[in-house]
Amino acid sequence: MIQRIKPCLSVVIPCFNEAETIETLLRKVLDQSSVGQVILVDDGSEDASVKKAFSIKDSRLQIYQKEKNEGKGSAIKYGFSLVNLPYVVIQDADLEYDPREYDALLKPLLSGHADVVYGSRFLSSGARRAVYYWHRVGNKILTSLSNMFTNIDLTDMETCYKMMKSEIAKDLQLKEKRFGLEPEITARLAKLKVRIFEVPISYYGRTYAEGKKITWKDGFSAMRCIVQYNLFNR
């Protein structure tokens, strides 16, 4: 018999022009027994993302619209401020990450062993789409650089799946508005000296033709953030 986890998880979803995936993604998120609150922050989408999100009727779903696009980090910071359940996870609005893995991420938190859990795409023995080689190389470089500054042995600092106690998320005081959010979160968690675990996850990456948004410029921004938030912002 499969044990269902009672609702204890808030899901923060930043969204920008994801009309092709948002409806399917939301249904998958809401299908998880652990999910009690879904906060969709639309970051100034210019397509039908919001219209498709509003087509889903569920009391757990809260939709917020920003007048202009400010970036993933800005949307997540706003979403964190609205969380009202014990745990929170970041979920991209595309279908690269599978919400069915929430329960695996929750286990170290519910057992009392962890304060924060990262879903690692590089520990996984599950499915992983082979897309861009240089993205993988860049990810390893950024993760290694982050590890050198934080002295935390992560395999996937850039992962979207960061799940944590909600009081920690609200205490992060995030500044980055774009993809520099990932190294900033890790640097701030390191300063808080919280217990971080990693859990293997699957990964269904997409191509730029399919809507992928992160570019090589964001890689250089991430390097800047690693140095800034680990060295200069002590």
Secondary structure as UniProt FT lines:
FT   STRAND          9..15
FT   TURN            19..21
FT   HELIX           22..30
FT   TURN            33..34
FT   STRAND          35..42
FT   HELIX           49..54
FT   TURN            59..60
FT   STRAND          61..65
FT   HELIX           72..80
FT   TURN            81..82
FT   STRAND          87..90
FT   HELIX           99..101
FT   HELIX           102..110
FT   TURN            111..112
FT   STRAND          116..120
FT   HELIX           133..150
FT   TURN            157..158
FT   STRAND          162..165
FT   HELIX           166..170
FT   TURN            179..180
FT   HELIX           181..192
FT   STRAND          196..200
FT   TURN            208..211
FT   HELIX           216..227
FT   HELIX           228..232
//
